[in-house]
């Protein structure tokens, strides 16, 4: 994978984790952006 593709993928994963964290906080759930990002990376690794 090229550096540009990696950066795009990482940016997408960061944004998805941030959105999930904000949704959890809005619902009053405890949430960690770092943990959400790790979950996204693991999910993407197994696709």
Beta strands, then each sheet from edge to edge (+ up, - down):
end
